[in-house]
Amino acid sequence: MTLYNKSVFAILKKTKKPLEIKTLKIPEPSRNQILVKVMYSYICGTQLNEINGKKGKDSYLPHTLGHEASGEILKIGTNVETFKIGEKVILSWIKKKIKDEASPYYQDFDGKKINSGHVSTFSKITLVSKSRVYKVPHKLPLDIAALLGCAIPTGFGIVLKYFDKFDKKDYVGVYGAGGVGLMSIIALKNLGFKNIYAVDRNKKNLHIAKKFGCKKTYNFDVLKDKEKFDSEINKEQIQFNIELSGSEVMMQSAYKNLSKKGTFVLAGNTKIGQKIKINPYDLIFGKKIYGFSGNDVSLEDNINNYSKIIKKLSFSKIRKVYKTYSFKNINLAIKDFNKGKVLRPLIKF
């Protein structure tokens, strides 16, 4: 007979609707799965896109959500050798080099199947493939450690992959100063870049970006006033722009506001079907454009390096950036995030 654990989950049943809070049955871990008690989970833009239906038709409804968390191991599968019960861990959508276990699924008490990915974190207990579980680095608090599930490896990873070869005096732009954008700013400062500028539509985000080392910040509207922008920064000084907002207007501006041989890295997610326009002659004469996913740089190989960078900052300063919500208020957190009231909500279980 199959034994079941159970837990409360926040489930997406319909796009553009509040998540449903419901108790589900959780199967015992298979050979390569780990049962984890979730302690902290952030909500990121990917979840907003799923909830708001921006990723197109969702064929997996109803399903669980969340991919950036920290917690404690409750049970391990028979083929899990590098983790032990009681160990503190990070849960991430970013895959290790090992093979994934099949995605788990849950059941409600009427026997209805609830889908899940390899990792989901909007629940008090969750079942995760060992390929998405990482040990918490030494002396890193769990609320900060949860950022290693998505925001830090994406924001730091872009900088790690592309920036060592650039002159630290050049201007570097971060278009979209949300959770991931802030991490790119922190990584750039750590490398010694002094001329960082940020563009965002949210004044609070820009204020935070300034506190973390941006030399200049610009509201989204400045993109419509090319003359004003050009009067403050010589475009030929801008060697690198990162786009993280998901706005097609911001993407096109980040590409245009570059020197003739500048590099543009695109990591923001647009609504399905949206396109951007570029001038092919820019590429012919020297501009470069790259796409970036958090999986492009190994979290497994770099987690301790990332931890060292984040430990250089005051944890209290980082905590002021994020607003904490109880799990029962997760829909309020999503609502506030949608409205731009908070840079990145943190759910405490």
C-alpha positions as CSV (number, residue, x, y, z in Angstrom):
1,M,0.0,0.0,0.0
2,T,1.3,3.5,-0.9
3,L,1.9,5.7,2.1
4,Y,1.1,9.4,1.8
5,N,2.3,12.6,3.5
6,K,0.1,15.6,3.2
7,S,0.6,19.4,3.0
8,V,-1.1,22.6,2.2
9,F,-0.3,23.9,-1.3
10,A,-1.1,27.1,-3.3
11,I,-2.5,25.8,-6.6
12,L,-3.0,27.5,-10.0
13,K,-6.3,26.3,-11.2
14,K,-7.2,29.1,-13.7
15,T,-4.9,31.8,-15.1
16,K,-5.7,35.4,-14.0
17,K,-7.4,34.0,-10.9
18,P,-6.1,33.8,-7.2
19,L,-4.3,30.7,-6.2
20,E,-6.4,28.1,-4.4
21,I,-5.0,27.0,-1.0
22,K,-5.7,23.3,-0.6
23,T,-4.4,20.3,1.3
24,L,-2.9,17.6,-1.0
25,K,-1.6,14.1,-0.6
26,I,2.1,13.7,-1.3
27,P,3.5,10.3,-2.4
28,E,6.6,8.8,-0.7
29,P,9.9,9.9,-2.4
30,S,10.9,7.8,-5.3
31,R,14.6,6.6,-5.6
32,N,15.9,10.1,-6.7
33,Q,13.5,12.4,-4.9
34,I,13.7,14.3,-1.7
35,L,10.8,15.4,0.6
36,V,11.5,18.9,1.9
37,K,9.9,21.1,4.6
38,V,9.8,24.5,2.9
39,M,10.7,27.4,5.2
40,Y,11.1,30.4,2.8
41,S,10.0,30.8,-0.8
42,Y,10.3,33.9,-3.0
43,I,7.8,34.8,-5.8
44,C,9.5,35.8,-9.0
45,G,8.4,37.3,-12.3
46,T,8.1,33.8,-13.9
47,Q,5.3,32.9,-11.5
48,L,3.5,36.2,-12.3
49,N,3.8,35.3,-16.0
50,E,2.2,31.9,-15.4
51,I,-0.5,33.3,-13.1
52,N,-1.3,36.1,-15.6
53,G,-1.3,33.8,-18.6
54,K,1.6,35.6,-20.4
55,K,3.3,32.3,-21.2
56,G,0.5,31.2,-23.5
57,K,-1.9,28.3,-23.1
58,D,-1.2,26.4,-19.9
59,S,-1.7,22.7,-20.6
60,Y,-0.9,21.5,-17.1
61,L,-3.7,23.1,-15.1
62,P,-4.2,22.6,-12.2
63,H,-0.6,22.7,-11.0
64,T,1.6,23.8,-8.2
65,L,4.0,26.7,-8.5
66,G,7.2,28.2,-7.1
67,H,10.9,27.5,-7.9
68,E,13.1,29.5,-5.5
69,A,13.1,28.3,-1.8
70,S,15.0,27.0,1.2
71,G,14.0,24.4,3.7
72,E,14.9,21.2,5.6
73,I,15.0,17.6,4.4
74,L,12.4,15.3,5.8
75,K,12.9,12.1,3.8
76,I,15.2,10.9,1.0
77,G,14.8,8.4,-1.8
78,T,16.9,5.2,-1.7
79,N,19.2,6.5,-4.5
80,V,20.0,9.8,-2.7
81,E,23.5,9.6,-1.3
82,T,24.8,13.2,-1.0
83,F,22.0,14.5,1.3
84,K,20.7,13.5,4.7
85,I,17.6,14.0,6.8
86,G,17.6,17.3,8.7
87,E,20.0,19.0,6.3
88,K,19.2,22.6,5.3
89,V,18.8,22.9,1.5
90,I,18.1,25.3,-1.4
91,L,15.4,24.4,-4.0
92,S,16.0,25.8,-7.5
93,W,14.5,25.5,-11.0
94,I,18.2,25.4,-12.2
95,K,19.2,21.9,-13.0
96,K,22.4,20.1,-11.9
97,K,24.4,18.0,-14.4
98,I,22.6,14.8,-13.3
99,K,19.5,13.4,-14.9
100,D,16.1,14.6,-13.7
101,E,13.7,12.3,-11.9
102,A,10.2,12.3,-13.5
103,S,8.1,15.2,-12.3
104,P,5.9,14.3,-9.2
105,Y,2.2,14.8,-9.0
106,Y,-0.1,15.2,-6.1
107,Q,-3.7,14.3,-5.4
108,D,-6.5,16.1,-3.6
109,F,-8.8,14.1,-1.2
110,D,-11.3,13.6,-4.0
111,G,-8.6,11.7,-6.0
112,K,-8.0,14.5,-8.5
113,K,-4.5,14.8,-9.9
114,I,-2.6,18.0,-9.4
115,N,0.4,18.5,-11.7
116,S,3.9,19.7,-10.6
117,G,7.3,20.4,-12.2
118,H,10.6,18.9,-11.0
119,V,10.5,21.5,-8.2
120,S,7.6,23.5,-6.7
121,T,7.8,25.6,-3.5
122,F,4.4,27.2,-2.7
123,S,3.7,24.6,-0.1
124,K,4.7,23.7,3.5
125,I,6.1,20.3,2.3
126,T,7.2,19.5,-1.2
127,L,8.6,16.6,-3.3
128,V,11.6,17.6,-5.4
129,S,14.0,15.8,-7.8
130,K,17.5,15.6,-6.3
131,S,18.7,17.3,-9.5
132,R,17.2,20.6,-8.2
133,V,18.4,20.5,-4.6
134,Y,21.5,22.2,-3.3
135,K,23.2,22.4,0.2
136,V,23.0,25.8,1.9
137,P,26.4,27.4,2.1
138,H,28.0,27.8,5.5
139,K,26.6,30.6,7.7
140,L,24.1,31.8,5.1
141,P,20.6,32.5,6.7
142,L,17.8,30.6,5.1
143,D,15.8,33.6,4.0
144,I,18.9,34.9,2.1
145,A,19.9,31.4,0.9
146,A,16.5,31.1,-0.9
147,L,17.6,33.7,-3.4
148,L,20.2,31.2,-4.6
149,G,17.2,29.3,-6.2
150,C,16.7,31.9,-8.9
151,A,17.5,35.6,-8.4
152,I,21.2,35.3,-7.5
153,P,22.3,32.6,-10.1
154,T,20.5,34.5,-12.9
155,G,21.7,38.0,-11.9
156,F,25.2,36.9,-10.9
157,G,25.4,34.4,-13.8
158,I,25.0,37.0,-16.5
159,V,27.8,39.0,-15.0
160,L,30.1,36.0,-14.5
161,K,29.6,34.8,-18.0
162,Y,30.2,38.1,-19.9
163,F,31.8,40.8,-17.9
164,D,35.5,40.0,-16.9
165,K,36.8,41.2,-20.3
166,F,35.2,44.7,-20.0
167,D,36.8,47.9,-18.9
168,K,35.5,48.7,-15.4
169,K,35.2,52.4,-16.4
170,D,32.7,51.7,-19.2
171,Y,29.0,52.3,-18.7
172,V,26.9,49.2,-18.1
173,G,23.1,49.4,-18.1
174,V,20.6,47.2,-16.3
175,Y,17.1,47.4,-17.8
176,G,14.7,46.1,-15.3
177,A,15.8,46.7,-11.7
178,G,13.7,44.0,-10.0
179,G,14.9,41.1,-8.0
180,V,17.2,39.7,-10.7
181,G,18.3,43.1,-11.9
182,L,19.3,44.0,-8.3
183,M,21.5,40.9,-8.2
184,S,23.2,41.9,-11.5
185,I,24.0,45.3,-9.9
186,I,25.5,43.7,-6.8
187,A,27.7,41.4,-9.0
188,L,28.8,44.4,-11.2
189,K,29.8,46.4,-8.1
190,N,31.6,43.4,-6.8
191,L,33.7,43.2,-10.0
192,G,34.6,46.9,-9.6
193,F,32.3,48.6,-12.2
194,K,31.6,52.2,-11.2
195,N,29.4,53.5,-14.0
196,I,26.3,51.4,-13.7
197,Y,22.9,52.8,-14.7
198,A,19.5,51.3,-14.3
199,V,16.2,51.8,-16.1
200,D,12.8,50.8,-14.6
201,R,9.2,51.9,-14.6
202,N,9.0,51.5,-10.8
203,K,10.5,54.4,-8.7
204,K,10.9,52.2,-5.6
205,N,13.1,49.8,-7.6
206,L,15.2,52.6,-8.9
207,H,15.6,54.0,-5.4
208,I,16.9,50.6,-4.2
209,A,19.2,50.3,-7.2
210,K,20.8,53.6,-6.3
211,K,21.4,52.4,-2.7
212,F,23.1,49.3,-4.0
213,G,25.6,51.3,-6.2
214,C,24.0,52.5,-9.4
215,K,25.6,55.8,-10.5
216,K,22.5,56.9,-12.5
217,T,18.9,55.7,-12.6
218,Y,16.2,56.5,-15.2
219,N,12.5,56.1,-15.2
220,F,11.0,54.1,-18.0
221,D,9.7,57.4,-19.5
222,V,13.2,58.6,-20.3
223,L,13.3,56.1,-23.1
224,K,10.8,58.2,-24.9
225,D,13.1,61.3,-24.4
226,K,16.1,60.3,-26.4
227,E,17.6,63.8,-26.3
228,K,17.6,63.9,-22.4
229,F,19.2,60.4,-22.2
230,D,21.9,61.2,-24.8
231,S,22.7,64.5,-22.9
232,E,23.6,62.5,-19.8
233,I,25.4,59.4,-21.1
234,N,27.5,59.3,-24.3
235,K,26.2,56.2,-26.0
236,E,29.7,55.3,-27.2
237,Q,30.7,54.8,-23.5
238,I,28.0,52.1,-23.1
239,Q,29.7,48.8,-23.8
240,F,27.1,46.4,-22.2
241,N,23.4,46.4,-21.5
242,I,21.4,43.7,-19.7
243,E,17.6,43.4,-20.2
244,L,15.6,41.8,-17.5
245,S,12.2,43.5,-17.5
246,G,10.4,41.5,-20.2
247,S,9.2,44.7,-21.9
248,E,9.7,44.8,-25.6
249,V,10.1,48.6,-25.5
250,M,12.8,48.2,-22.9
251,M,14.5,45.4,-24.9
252,Q,14.6,47.6,-28.0
253,S,16.0,50.5,-26.0
254,A,18.6,48.4,-24.3
255,Y,19.8,47.3,-27.7
256,K,19.7,50.8,-29.3
257,N,21.5,52.5,-26.3
258,L,24.8,50.8,-27.0
259,S,28.1,51.8,-28.6
260,K,28.7,50.5,-32.1
261,K,30.5,47.5,-30.8
262,G,28.5,47.1,-27.6
263,T,27.1,43.8,-26.2
264,F,23.4,43.2,-25.4
265,V,22.3,40.3,-23.2
266,L,18.6,39.5,-23.2
267,A,17.2,37.6,-20.2
268,G,13.7,39.1,-19.7
269,N,10.6,37.1,-20.7
270,T,8.1,38.9,-23.0
271,K,4.5,37.9,-23.3
272,I,4.2,34.9,-25.7
273,G,3.9,36.2,-29.3
274,Q,5.6,39.6,-28.7
275,K,8.5,40.5,-31.0
276,I,11.3,43.1,-31.0
277,K,12.8,44.9,-33.9
278,I,16.6,45.3,-34.5
279,N,18.6,46.9,-37.3
280,P,20.7,44.0,-38.9
281,Y,23.4,46.5,-39.9
282,D,24.1,47.1,-36.2
283,L,25.1,43.4,-36.0
284,I,27.1,43.6,-39.3
285,F,29.1,46.5,-38.0
286,G,29.9,45.2,-34.5
287,K,27.1,45.0,-32.0
288,K,26.5,41.6,-30.3
289,I,23.4,40.1,-28.9
290,Y,23.1,37.1,-26.7
291,G,20.2,35.3,-24.9
292,F,20.7,34.1,-21.3
293,S,19.0,31.6,-19.0
294,G,20.0,30.8,-15.5
295,N,21.0,27.3,-16.7
296,D,23.7,28.8,-18.9
297,V,26.1,29.0,-15.8
298,S,26.3,26.1,-13.4
299,L,24.8,26.9,-10.0
300,E,26.4,23.7,-8.7
301,D,29.9,24.9,-9.6
302,N,29.4,28.5,-8.5
303,I,27.1,28.4,-5.4
304,N,29.9,29.0,-2.9
305,N,31.4,31.8,-5.0
306,Y,27.9,33.4,-5.2
307,S,27.6,33.0,-1.4
308,K,30.9,34.8,-0.8
309,I,29.7,37.8,-2.8
310,I,26.3,38.1,-1.0
311,K,28.0,37.7,2.4
312,K,30.0,40.9,1.7
313,L,26.7,42.8,2.1
314,S,24.8,43.5,5.2
315,F,22.0,40.9,5.5
316,S,19.8,43.6,7.1
317,K,20.2,45.8,4.1
318,I,19.2,42.9,1.8
319,R,16.2,42.1,4.0
320,K,14.9,45.7,3.7
321,V,14.4,45.1,0.0
322,Y,12.0,42.2,0.3
323,K,8.6,42.2,2.0
324,T,7.7,39.1,4.0
325,Y,4.2,37.5,3.9
326,S,2.7,34.5,5.7
327,F,1.7,31.6,3.5
328,K,-2.0,32.3,4.1
329,N,-1.5,35.7,2.5
330,I,0.3,34.5,-0.6
331,N,-2.5,35.9,-2.9
332,L,-2.0,39.3,-1.3
333,A,1.8,39.0,-2.0
334,I,1.0,38.2,-5.6
335,K,-1.4,41.2,-5.8
336,D,1.2,43.6,-4.3
337,F,3.9,42.2,-6.6
338,N,1.7,42.7,-9.7
339,K,1.1,46.3,-8.7
340,G,4.8,47.0,-8.1
341,K,4.4,47.6,-4.4
342,V,7.2,45.2,-3.6
343,L,10.4,44.3,-5.4
344,R,10.2,40.6,-4.7
345,P,7.8,39.0,-2.1
346,L,9.1,36.5,0.4
347,I,6.7,33.8,1.7
348,K,7.6,32.6,5.2
349,F,6.1,29.2,6.2
